[in-house]
Amino acid sequence: MASVLVLYAHPAPHKSRINRRLAAAAREVKGVTFRDLYELYPDFLIDVEEEQKLLKEHDVIVLQHPFYWYSAPSLVKEYLDLVLTYGWAYGEGGTALQGKIMLQAISAGGSEEVYCSQGRNRFTIRQLLAPFDQTAFLCGMRYLAPHIVYSANNLADAAGIQPLAQRYARLLAALRDETLPLELAASAEKINDLIPA
Ligand SMILES: Cc1cc2nc3c(=O)[nH]c(=O)nc-3n(C[C@H](O)[C@H](O)[C@H](O)COP(=O)(O)O)c2cc1C
């Protein structure tokens, strides 16, 4: 069994429709450590030692957040800037994260159709997440395809979102149970289709 750490980052959780339901589902999955970064660090004063300890203790790191300006909300960037230090996460002696798995669970306002070379956003979400992919690579982690909820603002409330939250919970359980086909999960555009029914 793998230990799974979900780092949840939503700057306006009270306004969230999608992520708060996915977060609630994630909290219920046995063996998953759930951390709400904006709740823990509303002033951006991240406890680097504590976060490094938690990263070290887990095998799978999930960054869960809405897609903001083709990237993550700013606390995620601050987290990576402060926590992934030279000599710890990368560089000489920086081996703390080697062999771990990292992926993102994203919700996007845009539809799947607009995220392609012919579409309005020109790139796929996986392509736009290249800096995260490369960050994981530099730290010796295996980066898997993201879990994506497209058209996030058009989904009907509970009825439309609840099945997605349940599917996300199944993804976390499969990561915990190490039942996902990792080769496929690493090369796919999105991990959604690999989640067991
Ligand atoms: C500041 C900001 C930036 C956003 N940037 C993007 C974006 O680049 N691409 C996109 O598809 N949606 C974008 N959106 C829409 C959000 O991704 C969408 O509202 C969110 O995923 C819905 O999830 P929630 O209900 O948990 O808030 C943005 C929203 C905000 C507020």
The ligand as a Gaussian input file, in Angstrom:
#p B3LYP/6-31G(d) Opt

LIG

0 1
 C       -8.299000      33.859000     -11.255000
 C       -8.922000      32.781000     -12.088000
 C       -8.224000      32.266000     -13.160000
 C       -8.780000      31.254000     -13.938000
 N       -8.058000      30.755000     -14.987000
 C       -8.562000      29.741000     -15.731000
 C       -7.810000      29.183000     -16.802000
 O       -6.679000      29.582000     -17.086000
 N       -8.369000      28.187000     -17.530000
 C       -9.616000      27.681000     -17.245000
 O      -10.054000      26.743000     -17.933000
 N      -10.353000      28.183000     -16.214000
 C       -9.848000      29.195000     -15.456000
 N      -10.579000      29.700000     -14.408000
 C      -11.857000      29.038000     -14.036000
 C      -11.629000      28.073000     -12.865000
 O      -10.680000      27.076000     -13.192000
 C      -12.935000      27.418000     -12.457000
 O      -13.815000      28.433000     -12.055000
 C      -12.705000      26.424000     -11.317000
 O      -11.953000      25.339000     -11.756000
 C      -14.017000      25.926000     -10.753000
 O      -13.735000      25.126000      -9.618000
 P      -14.352000      25.499000      -8.193000
 O      -15.852000      25.360000      -8.330000
 O      -13.780000      24.513000      -7.230000
 O      -13.937000      26.906000      -7.872000
 C      -10.068000      30.735000     -13.624000
 C      -10.784000      31.277000     -12.548000
 C      -10.218000      32.281000     -11.793000
 C      -11.010000      32.848000     -10.633000

